[in-house]
Amino acid sequence: MSSSLPGTPRALLAWAVGARRGDMLLACLLYSTHQVGEALVPVVIGATVSGAIDGGSPIELGLGLTVLAADFVLLSTSYRFGARASARAKQHAGHTLRMRVVAGVLDGPGGPGGCAGETGEHAPGELLTRATSDADRVGGFVGVIASALAAAVALVAATTVLLVSSPPLGLVIVIGTIAVLGANAAIARGLETRSGDEQHAAGRAAVLAEDLVRGLRVVAGLAAGASASRRYAEASRSATAAAKQAVRAHALRDGVTVMTTGLYLLVVVGIGGWLALNGTLSLGGLIASLGLAQFLAGPLQTLAAAPGAAARARASASRLLALLRAADDYADDSAAARADVDDLAASLRDRARPPVGDLVVDGPGTTFTVRAGTMFGVVTSTAADARRVLGALRVAGDGRPGDVLIAPHESALFQGSPRDNVAAVGPAGLVDAALRAAFADEIVADEVGEAGLRLSGGQRQRLSLARALAADQPILVLHDPTTAIDAATEDVVAERVRVLRRDRTTIIVTTSPAWLARCDEVLAVGAVETADAVETVDAVETVDVAAVADAASRAEATR
């Protein structure tokens, strides 16, 4: 496992906070300034009232009002910019974590390296929940920290003022603060488990919904709509029940917070009034004390809510960390897996067939040459253009027609296991390499059925591709070999085929950006559709590989 990966959910939270420490510290400073300014309002008002009652001059009264106005300008300005810094910290921390999760998913068992969407540990719906809701909760905790620290500063400042002006009242506030925070911290312990259960249940419902949408035709064909509906209803009810339990826990926490804070204020007001009646506390001091006590309700509720927010953030961090660990473990194994494919490719080169000449495509309106040992991409706009290219292949030099294998877009499979279909055309060592390269080693079916009808469209394509690779022909022509496979898996398959077919001639007739990006050369035949316009190529034009891949990618995105 990578040493940079946090070891615990708390460490992941610390990492998220550290990722935007500048904005968080700025938010803490400005929020604290705002809170101190709020705390000064009753103090300034009390001092102004006391001065006026004691015979102060109009100038002194005006000075007090000026100080009050300046305080309002300070607290409003600091809150405005503090809120901006807090929002930046929350959004950027969540985004940074989300990008790390996405990178782990793409490289891990939930992404292309782990057969995304079919046999990966995490289904797309579950991945979506973790990369959005959980990442947002962890990012939002950064803003909670800024607010909580500012509330703590305000609490300390107000308590200090009260201890100086009236030690008994200040002592009551200290004891009441500890009691309120302790009661809310005790309730927050149960929130972490309930929050984790809520997110897990929501993820399961999202996974099931995604599976049902993807397999809607199969469900309809099997007349299993009622059963599928019942399964989703059960998952939805389970998610709703978990959400209700979490909401009840949050409501209990909020109720206890309001009750304990109200009791605390009641006690403070009562003691302050008693001290004023005894003459121990002046009228201005009473106004300042009661104003501070009322003001402290906000910081107390903020501090009381912090343990619950931390519990929810830790639950989400735990789910994210499990995903990142799985991705990290897979990344540790991916280099060895790639080395295995490289070793197999090297062993194939050691016993390769005699080299053959270049491949010539010579037909009506279509003439070009493919250099031996290269991966060559052909982009066509219509099926007729593709058929014209496939029908015009001819081996130059000493090559023989039997050196060329054309794997059509639709290939028939025969009954038997997936391995039987591939083993029929190649030796055992090559069969393993071909299955691995085409991602067909992940197919768990024992029997493909007649014409492969027991397999999904993507599984049939991967198995057909593995069979074509196992034939180990010097020249292999593939026509749209992965149109039924998701883009992430297709990208890995294209890379593995490139490694396996190194120093062999491979022609890919496709518009897939994943395949075109790995070709040594790319040719456009006929009218090639891009995102901006339709470009007509009268003959055959050799184009830049990266440009064609980018154009094809944009065309795919606009369809």
KERO-83963 format. One record per residue: residue in one letter; x, z, y of N, C-alpha, C in turn. Coordinates in steps of 0.001 Angstrom, whole numbers, plus 500000, padded with zeros to 6 digits. Layout:
AXZYXZYXZY/...
//
This chain:
M500845500000498804500000500000500000500874500000501236/S500428499310502254501206499205503481501312500554504148/S502520500843504663502731502116505341501972502188506658/S501566501038507220500848501034508493499381501375508332/L498873501423507110497466501717506881497238503217506971/P496293503686507810496029505123507905495665505704506547/G496108506937506314495896507541505003494574508239504843/T493941508661505937492685509401505882491725508861506932/P490407509176506790489463508758507829489826509315509207/R490316510556509249490734511114510544491879510298511143/A492806509886510280493933509080510768493458507723511275/L492438507149510621491893505880511094491221506053512459/L490512507179512633489925507460513940491019507606514995/A492099508301514629493207508461515574493822507114515917/W493920506230514921494459504890515176493556504119516138/A492240504208515936491303503506516815491392504043518243/V491538505367518363491665505965519687492972505519520346/G494057505540519570495350505151520116495419503700520519/A494590502856519889494616501431520213494193501173521661/R493376502069522235492930501903523629493173503192524399/R494328503795524190494590505092524823494614504991526350/G495058503848526888495112503704528330493734503799528959/D492770503013528440491405503059528964490770504418528718/M491056505019527543490455506312527237490970507395528185/L492277507393528451492836508389529363492299508209530774/L492148506945531199491572506684532513490131507166532568/A489370506907531503487983507371531456487929508899531482/C488838509548530753488885511021530754489155511550532160/L490128510950532845490478511401534185489306511224535153/L488691510042535138487601509773536075486349510567535720/Y486037510670534424484891511489534022485113512953534402/S486348513441534222486653514831534581486494515040536080/T486961514062536862486776514143538315485297514196538671/H484509513387537981483062513394538221482454514743537862/Q482852515298536725482283516571536296482685517711537240/V483941517715537652484377518739538607483621518585539924/G483409517339540356482622517107541563481201517617541424/E480589517416540255479249517948539999479248519470540070/A480300520073539476480377521538539473480548522095540884/L481190521322541764481424521798543126480165521748543986/V479177520973543602477969520835544430477303522190544673/P476947522952543614476330524252543910477270525224544615/V478560525122544360479524526002545029479539525723546530/V479603524439546902479615524074548324478297524463548989/I477183524223548284475879524587548852475792526101549052/G476239526863548046476202528317548180477056528814549326/A478266528249549448479155528663550541478555528301551899/T477927527132551996477327526709553269476161527618553643/V475313527941552653474176528827552913474653530220553328/S475659530739552611476180532064552959476743532075554369/G477468531005554738478025530938556086476951530889557147/A475872530134556864474792530034557843474072531368558011/I473846532086556896473157533372556967474006534414557683/D475310534344557486476216535312558101476528534987559557/G475796534027560149475989533717561561477007532646561829/G477197531747560926478144530676561130477701529724562228/S478651529053562839478366528121563927477864526782563380/P477231525956564264476802524616563833477964523757563354/I479143523984563928480308523198563488480652523537562041/E480604524840561723480890525252560338479826524707559385/L478572524705559824477497524140558993477706522643558789/G478070521941559886478338520502559768479524520220558867/L480540521079558948481706520897558076481319521057556610/G480472522044556335480022522238554956479250521038554444/L478375520496555304477605519311554893478511518096554715/T479540517984555538480485516874555393481243516967554079/V481659518180553744482341518387552460481408518034551300/L480147518401551421479164518086550373478992516574550222/A478899515876551358478759514414551307479995513769550689/A481187514242551067482418513699550491482471513953548981/D481965515108548581481943515424547146481040514455546388/F479892514130546982478987513171546316479616511783546226/V480331511372547288481023510082547232482070510086546127/L482819511175546016483856511279544987483277511240543585/L482231512053543350481696512118541983480998510822541578/S480317510157542518479632508902542165480632507780541909/T481683507708542737482697506671542546483460506876541248/S483846508102540983484599508377539757483752508100538521/Y482456508403538585481610508112537420481471506611537205/R481329505875538289481156504420538173482347503787537461/F483549504096537916484724503479537314485095504144535985/G484748505405535823484970506052534533484103505445533444/A482851505118533783481967504482532808482500503115532406/R483058502393533379483638501087533039484818501248532078/A485695502210532381486848502428531496486396502877530111/S485370503717530043484857504168528749484258503007527951/A483500502144528632482918500983527949484012500060527425/R485056499840528231486167499007527754486822499626526525/A487041500936526593487683501611525463486839501495524205/K485528501720524313484649501640523142484597500235522570/Q484358499263523457484195497889522977485488497331522394/H486605497568523071487872497026522586488352497757521330/A488110499062521244488494499788520030487687499291518837/G486366499112519035485545498566517954485959497158517580/H486274496339518589486691494960518314488031494924517585/T488986495757518020490288495797517350490139496198515891/L489317497209515650489096497637514269488370496560513475/R487404495899514115486654494840513423487571493690513040/M488481493325513925489416492258513612490359492655512476/R490746493928512429491588494380511327490825494339510006/V489550494727510072488724494670508863488536493222508416/V488250492329509365488052490915509014489319490330508399/A490477490660508995491733490169508436491934490686507012/G491592491961506793491707492507505443490747491861504469/V489529491566504957488529490926504093488982489525503695/L489504488774504668489920487408504369491096487371503405/D491946488386503440493107488411502559492874489245501311/G491738489932501238491529490886500154490483490445499162/P490026491390498306489112491048497223487737490648497698/G487375490980498939486096490529499450486167489172500097/G487353488621500238487518487349500917487995486271499989/P488698485273500501489087484138499686489984484517498535/G490839485501498743491709485895497654490999486596496546/G489764487001496749489027487727495726487750487056495337/C487678485773495482486490485010495103485281485473495898/A485327485262497170484300485766498071482928485307497641/G482005486244497688480618485915497504480162485850496070/E481048485841495079480575485728493715480994486927492876/T482273487197492796482711488296491958483516489306492740/G483572489188494089484329490138494892483726491522494799/E484529492531495113484067493910495035482964494179496045/H483040493553497207482063493754498265481376492431498549/A480041492454498506479276491246498809479254491031500322/P478939489793500775478963489506502203478080490433503037/G476883490790502524476020491693503283476661493046503517/E477316493571502498478021494842502629479195494717503601/L479920493622503513481037493406504434480546493316505873/L479409492659506078478856492538507421478505493903507992/T477892494761507160477525496100507619478757496896508022/R479803496814507217481004497595507516481742497052508735/A481772495736508876482521495139509985481775495222511310/T480480495544511286479718495631512535479310497068512816/S478365497585512037477823498915512320478889499998512221/D479659499982511123480679501023510949481782500907511991/A482223499688512270483272499506513282482771499926514662/D481500499642514968480949500045516256480862501564516378/R480537502230515282480472503697515326481841504305515587/V482838503775514913484190504291515126484642503992516548/G484380502771517038484742502437518409483990503286519420/G482704503546519139481917504376520041482436505792520142/F483096506261519102483639507620519119484714507772520195/V485378506683520549486378506742521624485719507161522927/G484533506601523212483800507003524405483325508444524333/V482956508894523134482527510287522957483670511239523294/I484883510870522876486041511718523164486241511858524669/A486132510755525403486306510806526854485260511714527489/S484007511575527072482940512416527635483135513876527254/A483538514127526000483712515506525546484864516198526270/L485967515479526462487096516077527182486715516377528631/A485976515459529262485531515702530632484584516894530685/A483699517025529688482796518171529640483570519474529477/A484628519433528662485455520630528484486138521021529791/V486640520019530528487261520293531826486254520916532782/A485025520358532821483989520902533701483643522332533302/L483568522583532005483243523923531519484312524935531939/V485564524542531789486663525427532185486634525685533688/A486421524622534486486401524778535942485257525680536390/A484060525446535835482909526253536231483066527700535786/T483568527909534588483775529269534100484803530009534949/T485850529298535361486871529915536215486279530369537539/V485450529499538148484806529858539413483912531079539232/L483152531099538143482242532217537909482987533509537605/L484092533404536864484877534606536565485481535194537830/V485865534327538760486434534813540029485351535442540905/S484184534769541006483121535268541887482350536428541267/S482146536383539943481410537444539262481899537544537822/P482848538426537530483397538538536166482340538768535087/P481343539635535287480335539807534218479600538512533887/L479220537775534939478499536522534705479406535497534040/G480661535434534446481602534527533798481811534856532342/L481853536145532015482019536557530621480812536156529777/V479613536281530356478401535866529641478443534369529342/I478923533607530302478985532153530108479988531804529008/V481121532490528974482116532223527925481533532516526551/I480882533688526411480302534070525107479187533107524726/G478330532748525712477227531819525412477724530448525015/T478783529988525649479347528678525301479846528660523863/I480549529699523480481067529776522103479919529798521103/A478839530544521424477694530629520510476995529283520360/V476793528589521480476110527282521432476922526276520622/L478204526206520901479048525245520184479154525592518709/G479239526866518372479327527264516967478087526891516189/A476905527104516792475651526765516105475549525269515846/N475934524463516814475847523013516637476905522487515682/A478075523091515668479111522665514724478684522934513293/A477972524051513072477508524367511713476504523325511231/I475626522859512115474632521849511722475293520493511508/A476340520196512268476979518880512193477667518640510853/R477945519719510096478650519531508821477837518677507850/G476519518802507898475690518009506994475442516594507465/L475767516304508731475503514970509257476418513918508660/E477655514285508326478613513298507822478134512696506510/T477669513567505589477182513058504299475953512197504487/R474995512673505301473765511903505500474044510581506200/S474981510578507135475322509330507825475956508333506866/G476845508822505986477451507930504999476418507362504046/D475468508205503607474404507731502714473547506681503405/E473271506892504697472452505941505448473128504577505512/Q474420504551505847475140503287505942475259502614504578/H475476503405503537475597502831502189474291502190501755/A473179502878501998471880502330501609471560501070502412/A471886501081503704471654499878504520472493498719504021/G473738499006503617474598497954503077474042497366501795/R473519498220500902472929497732499646471733496833499917/A470877497217500858469723496387501184470164495043501757/A471186495052502602471695493797503172472281492898502085/V472989493508501125473554492731500018472458492072499204/L471419492833498879470336492289498066469601491181498813/A469368491380500102468698490339500893469523489065500920/E470845489218501107471725488038501127471720487325499773/D471734488099498686471696487490497348470392486736497114/L469284487312497552467992486661497346467892485359498137/V468401485367499360468360484132500168469214483053499533/R470414483429499073471306482435498465470733481895497154/G470035482747496409469509482318495113468027482057495115/L467481481683496283466038481516496395465512480438495450/R466237479326495341465774478244494453465790478685492997/V466839479409492634466919479882491243465791480857490955/V465537481776491892464460482756491702463117482048491558/A462879481027492407461621480281492320461533479511491005/G462650478925490576462642478168489326462377479028488118/L462805480293488164462580481215487047461266481975487173/A460500481671488233459237482369488491459456483876488552/A460579484256489172460940485680489257460742486221490666/G459888485576491439459692486009492812459142487416492913/A458174487755492053457574489095492104458594490167491774/S459410489921490744460433490896490363461478491061491466/A461907489927492040462886490000493118462311490732494324/S461034490501494612460391491180495733460341492681495500/R460036493087494254460002494524493942461378495151494106/R462420494446493646463776494984493777464155495180495235/Y463830494193496061464184494322497475463356495421498134/A462070495523497743461227496583498320461791497961497980/E462269498125496737462863499408496341464129499692497149/A464975498677497301466195498874498091465863499170499546/S464837498493500077464442498728501466463889500132501639/R463070500590500659462535501954500741463653502981500651/S464640502715499799465769503631499678466548503710500989/A466777502555501616467485502542502904466673503262503975/T465345503059503959464491503731504938464519505241504747/A464471505681503465464516507119503191465835507728503644/A466936507034503395468242507546503837468311507610505354/A467749506583506014467746506592507476466891507729508019/K465746507995507369464891509099507808465594510444507648/Q466308510609506533467041511858506339468098512048507416/A468802510964507742469813511053508792469171511361510139/V468007510737510422467318510984511692466829512426511758/R466313512948510615465873514354510602467034515290510919/A468192514994510328469364515826510602469764515751512069/H469711514545512627470043514394514049469018515114514923/A467726515009514554466681515677515329466851517196515268/L467203517702514076467453519143513947468617519562514832/R469671518749514828470813519058515680470414519070517153/D469634518046517571469208517974518962468313519150519334/G467403519517518410466515520651518682467271521954518839/V468225522178517942469027523396518044469837523403519336/T470342522227519733471118522129520978470264522512522182/V469052521951522250468167522251523377467774523730523378/M467455524267522183467018525660522106468132526627522504/T469318526438521921470422527348522233470861527226523692/T470843526001524218471207525817525626470180526465526545/G468890526331526189467850526968526996467961528484526984/L468196529066525804468374530512525725469587530961526533/Y470629530179526452471853530492527201471575530512528710/L470852529488529196470546529430530620469628530582531028/L468697530923530161467785532026530459468544533342530648/V469496533555529762470300534779529867471135534769531143/V471759533638531453472600533547532654471774533784533914/V470585533157534003469734533325535175469285534777535310/G468916535373534185468475536772534235469567537709534724/I470756537576534181471862538447534593472246538167536042/G472268536894536449472594536569537835471594537158538813/G470292537082538491469273537687539355469410539193539437/W469714539825538316469894541289538307471084541698539168/L472191540932539082473364541236539904473067541045541386/A472251540032541734471895539800543138471017540929543670/L470067541392542854469205542489543283469984543778543494/N471034543989542717471864545196542853472861545087543996/G472930543900544625473867543720545713475273543380545272/T475458543250543961476792542904543462477132541458543762/L476106540619543846476292539182544051475560538770545318/S476233538063546220475606537611547463474608536495547187/L473799536177548209472825535097548048473531533772547793/G474595533516548525475353532279548294475974532254546920/G476475533426546486477046533510545141476001533294544074/L474761533819544306473679533609543346473316532131543260/I473222531484544432472903530045544427473974529264543663/A475250529591543942476339528894543252476315529184541757/S476066530454541378476075530831539953474943530155539194/L473725530191539783472589529569539102472760528050539043/G473293527460540123473545526015540110474573525624539066/L475617526440538954476635526163537938476076526336536536/A475269527360536351474686527574535029473792526400534623/Q472998525910535590472147524745535295472991523501535058/F474030523353535864474916522200535679475569522214534304/L475944523403533826476663523497532558475819523082531361/A474496522931531544473665522477530431474095521093529958/G474467520222530910474912518874530541476198518876529747/P477287519474530277478525519535529496478360520232528150/L477528521286528113477320521972526832476666521055525809/Q475654520308526225475002519378525294475960518277524863/T476813517823525789477812516810525419478773517357524371/L479262518574524599480177519180523632479475519479522316/A478205519891522394477470520193521168477210518940520346/A477042517789521025476791516536520301478062515947519725/A479224516362520221480486515772519765480736515958518275/P480496517166517690480731517291516241479879516332515416/G478604516123515827477763515181515093478279513757515190/A478708513368516410479274512028516579480555511871515769/A481357512927515736482581512873514942482269512754513458/A481219513445513004480842513366511588480400511955511226/R479592511343512080479150509969511809480329509005511851/A481232509217512814482402508335512912483308508491511694/R483477509721511198484306509930510000483679509269508779/A482344509331508677481680508677507544481910507168507587/S481781506581508773482025505146508899483500504819508685/A484394505688509194485826505463508999486187505523507528/S485525506395506778485794506490505341485408505199504628/R484275504609505000483851503347504392484786502216504776/L485195502181506030486128501142506469487481501295505796/L487930502537505645489237502769505036489239502337503569/A488119502569502865488031502115501479488165500596501401/L487550499904502349487640498446502377489056497993502703/L489688498646503674491046498278504055492042498569502937/R491823499661502213492715499977501097492612498927500003/A491364498508499715491192497468498696491873496177499130/A491724495832500422492373494621500929493889494762500886/D494400495954501208495843496165501222496419496106499810/D495679496709498859496133496649497467496145495215496965/Y495126494449497378495102493052496947496255492269497554/A496572492568498843497680491869499490498996492145498778/D499149493386498252500373493696497520500492492860496254/D499316492535495669499332491758494423499359490254494662/S498976489815495883498824488377496112500159487638496039/A501240488291496494502545487627496439502950487376494994/A502696488375494133503019488195492714502155487103492094/A500877487071492525500001486024491987500471484643492431/R500891484528493699501396483250494184502684482874493454/A503528483873493171504768483603492443504462483084491042/D503393483617490428503021483130489101502657481655489144/V501890481271490156501512479860490278502746478999490545/D503646479500491400504879478754491678505713478582490419/D505810479655489608506584479564488363505971478548487419/L504631478561487344503973477593486472504208476167486969/A504140476010488293504389474670488840505825474233488561/A506775475187488655508170474849488375508353474450486913/S507688475182486015507815474847484590507218473480484292/L506176473102485036505582471778484839506526470682485323/R507247470973486402508186469969486900509343469774485918/D509723470854485217510826470734484272510501469783483128/R509235469689482792508862468792481692507884467714482191/A508094467296483420507173466328484015507310464957483362/R506262464172483540506283462803483031507301461989483814/P507703460849483298508617459981484064507991459631485412/P508798459564486462508226459276487781507573457904487814/V506553457783488602505862456500488757506032456045490183/G505623454813490442505799454258491776504721454709492739/D504776454125493920503766454423494930502411453917494463/L501382454473495059500020454056494739499515453164495861/V499012451986495482498526451028496467497006450970496396/V496380451067497547494932450853497641494748449511498335/D494231448538497583494136447168498089492756446627497771/G491892446691498741490536446189498554490031445554499823/P488779445078499825488214444437501023488213445390502213/G489015445083503223489060445907504424489767447227504259/T490390447439503108491036448730502850492369448485502169/T493446448642502897494779448444502322495727449491502880/F496294450283501987497314451241502395498089451676501159/T499208452334501380500086452774500297500296454290500379/V500232454932499228500460456369499136501824456594498502/R502708457263499210504046457519498676503981458481497491/A504813458227496505504834459064495305505211460495495663/G504545461463495018504876462869495200504299463517496442/T503323462893497071502738463464498285501279463826498055/M500764464687498917499322464947498954498762464143500115/F497804463283499813497332462276500754495835462471500967/G495404462569502231493996462725502540493377461445503032/V492168461174502556491411459994503002490069460486503535/V489810460193504794488566460595505435487652459381505518/T486488459479504928485511458386504986484221458906505592/S483478458004506210482230458417506850481021458216505957/T481126457366504945479992457083504070480440457103502621/A479460457272501729479748457241500302480248455858499884/A479769454803500554480213453445500223481700453286500520/D482155453837501639483587453771501951484401454515500901/A483895455672500455484611456437499437484704455649498133/R483600455021497723483612454219496491484563453035496631/R484644452444497822485531451312498038486991451725497872/V487322452920498379488689453408498241489007453690496777/L488087454365496082488330454713494687488430453482493796/G487703452428494149487717451230493319488880450302493595/A489687450601494607490772449697494992492147450259494666/L492220451268493800493501451894493462494314451013492530/R495607450931492782496502450171491911497892450794492010/V498537451003490842499861451608490809500909450530491031/A501830450792491957502904449838492238504106450119491347/G505025449183491278506274449366490533506057449401489038/D506716450390488356506643450485486902505487451337486422/G504613451760487328503515452606486918502491451879486074/R501705452685485350500663452129484491499310452635484961/P498242451874484712496918452349485111496585453705484515/G497106453990483311496838455270482676497473456448483371/D498355456205484329498972457294485076498047457851486151/V496924457205486374496002457605487434494763458243486815/L494395459417487310493150460070486913492289460239488149/I491088459686488087490140459818489189489084460837488776/A489026461937489498488020462973489233486853462749490188/P485718462257489712484594461948490603483967463212491179/H483113462999492160482444464129492800481558464876491810/E480884464175490954480039464787489926480688464565488570/S481135465620487925481778465517486611480920466238485577/A480770465616484422479965466209483351480794467213482569/L480195468364482280480829469377481436480162469351480067/F480886469785479046480291469826477715480128471276477286/Q479277471489476278478976472845475842480236473540475338/G480260474843475540481408475646475172481742476600476298/S482812477319476134483224478254477173483935477507478296/P484090478128479458484845477471480533486257477092480093/R486902477955479340488260477651478896488279476480477927/D487259476389477069487198475267476128487141473938476873/N486393473896477972486275472661478735487618472208479297/V488481473171479668489771472839480251490822472630479171/A490778473435478106491788473359477054491741472032476309/A490611471328476403490491470059475688491416468991476246/V491925469175477464492730468117478081494154468537478376/G494554469778478112495903470204478469496414471324477595/P497722471567477548498307472649476765497950474009477340/A498161475073476549497729476418476925498338476879478240/G499653476691478400500293477135479635499746476446480855/L499491475159480733498958474398481854497498474752482112/V496765475071481044495362475459481200495260476707482068/D496110477691481802496093478921482603496370478625484072/A497372477775484327497719477430485710496570476692486380/A495931475771485675494836475000486252493633475884486556/L493294476779485613492179477697485846492440478581487060/R493676479069487140494035479930488265493982479155489585/A494520477970489620494564477189490854493166476853491349/A492237476542490435490884476151490817489941477343490950/F490489478553490790489669479755490858488644479801489732/A488867479028488682487930479019487565488204480148486586/D489330480846486733489600481976485850488704483165486172/E487991483104487300487078484183487675485678483982487089/I485418482845486467484105482581485886483970483393484598/V482974484269484537482849485199483407481878484712482331/A481240483561482546480269483068481566480965482723480248/D480321483085479132480856482741477816480488481320477412/E479433480800477977478934479476477604478456478773478860/V478942477547479097478549476822480306477196476159480162/G476713476001478932475431475353478711475533473842478741/E474435473202478436474413471744478429474650471212479827/A475673470372479983476055469790481280476391470853482318/G476733472065481833477120473130482752475974473748483510/L474736473635482976473574474109483715473505475628483816/R474300476340483017474307477798483132475228478293484249/L475902477378484870476813477738485956476213477347487299/S476678477999488342476269477604489689476989476311490072/G476536475695491166477172474458491603478643474652491925/G478964475767492572480360476040492890481202476279491658/Q480642476965490652481384477196489414481629475893488666/R480627474999488664480815473707487989481920472908488662/Q481935472925489990482988472190490697484362472771490416/R484479474086490395485781474701490144486266474404488727/L485338474404487772485718474116486393486109472650486235/S485393471749486897485756470329486849487130470094487473/L487406470799488574488706470669489213489814471199488301/A489571472318487634490568472871486715490854471895485578/R489830471241485091490031470277483998490858469090484478/A490603468629485692491391467514486231492851467918486427/L493088469167486869494461469635487062495178469794485727/A494454470259484709495073470483483399495521469183482749/A494914468064483124495325466773482559496744466403482985/D497211466962484083498598466796484547498984465325484669/Q498087464533485236498411463129485445499384462990486613/P500297462034486565501213461833487697500481461551489005/I499338460891488900498546460572490094497131461089489867/L496686461980490732495353462564490620494573462257491891/V493357461736491721492477461417492838491255462320492751/L491004463091493797489876464013493845488906463564494931/H487636463498494573486611463098495538485729464302495841/D485844464842497050485056466003497495484978467059496396/P486097467666496037486109468562494865485496469931495106/T485242470325496365484806471704496615483656471787497613/T482753470836497609481663470847498594480662471977498348/A480589472507497121479633473577496809480282474952496836/I481501475049497359482246476312497394482327476777498838/D482225478088499055482283478608500418483648478310501031/A483678478260502367484872477802503092486089478676502821/A485885479999502683487021480891502466487678480629501115/T486851480510500071487393480232498737488005478836498688/E487363477879499363487872476512499384489285476463499963/D489532477280500988490850477295501611491915477741500623/V491605478756499816492578479240498829492777478217497720/V491681477598497265491782476585496211492671475436496672/A492474474980497901493286473870498415494771474228498432/E495077475463498824496480475878498864497066475963497454/R496297476484496516496807476603495145497011475230494499/V496094474316494771496261472962494233497500472318494835/R497737472531496114498939471973496748500195472494496067/V500217473797495761501383474381495088501527473822493678/L500414473755492946500468473313491557500852471839491444/R500416471034492410500672469589492346501903469186493160/R502757470116493471503963469805494235504793468760493483/D505276467761494224506059466658493672505237465731492788/R503930465897492782503031464966492082502186464279493153/T501656463137492846500849462402493817499395462837493698/T498818463267494796497429463728494808496726463118496015/I495604462471495769494797461875496838493484462655496912/I493142463090498115491904463825498329491010462986499236/V489881462535498713488890461828499518487876462865499980/T487966463278501237487162464405501705487134464436503224/T486239465238503773486241465560505205486497467043505420/S486870467753504363487073469200504450488337469536505236/P488249470364506277489450470754507027490465471489506171/A489988472266505178490910473028504331491835472098503553/W491291471016503005492117470065502255492972469214503191/L492375468722504262493110467830505159494293468525505816/A494159469822506075495249470549506723496481470658505826/R496314470467504525497430470607503584497994469262503141/C497433468188503646497909466856503259499156466476504052/D500045465723503386501227465199504075500846464076505034/E499859463293504659499346462226505511497835462171505361/V497172461714506413495717461556506392495366460199506963/L494468459476506299494001458187506798492499458230506992/A492047457570508049490625457470508337490162456070507983/V489115455983507196488581454695506759487161454575507282/G486866453501508010485524453276508516485264454083509761/A484024454500509961483622455270511143483740456741510819/V484574457453511564484810458872511327484104459677512403/E483224460563511995482437461349512941483213462571513385/T483290462776514690483911463969515248482857464751516018/A483283465869516598482328466705517321481895466058518629/D482720465211519208482432464663520520481803463271520465/A482213462462519501481732461088519470481936460522518081/V481507459304517873481734458593516622482777457529516882/E483917457679516209485033456759516419485046455726515298/T485061454460515638485083453399514646486500452882514474/V486961452871513233488294452383512904488118451065512154/D488516449963512759488283448654512155489026448509510844/A490294448866510832491051448776509588491234450197509062/V492438450471508606492764451818508145493805452371509086/E493548453543509611494422454101510635495072455375510124/T496409455458510233497107456696509914497022457612511114/V496591458846510907496353459762512026497106461057511793/D497177461863512863497847463149512783497033464102511910/V497713464787510987497010465655510037496266466761510753/A496945467461511666496314468587512352495116468123513185/A495252466935513831494163466433514656492937466105513812/V493159465459512678492032465120511805491387466371511252/A492201467349510839491654468595510303490821469301511359/D491318469308512602490577469960513675489286469210513960/A489348467879513994488144467091514247487125467280513139/A487589467303511909486679467515510786486057468889510847/S486848469881511263486316471241511368485223471307512417/R485452470655513562484436470662514608483198469876514186/A483398468813513431482255468041512944481422468859511973/E482109469603511078481392470461510136480581471508510893/A481147472045511974480483473120512711479243472626513455/T479200471337513816478078470810514574476960470279513705/R477207470220512396476167469661511526475106470694511211/
//
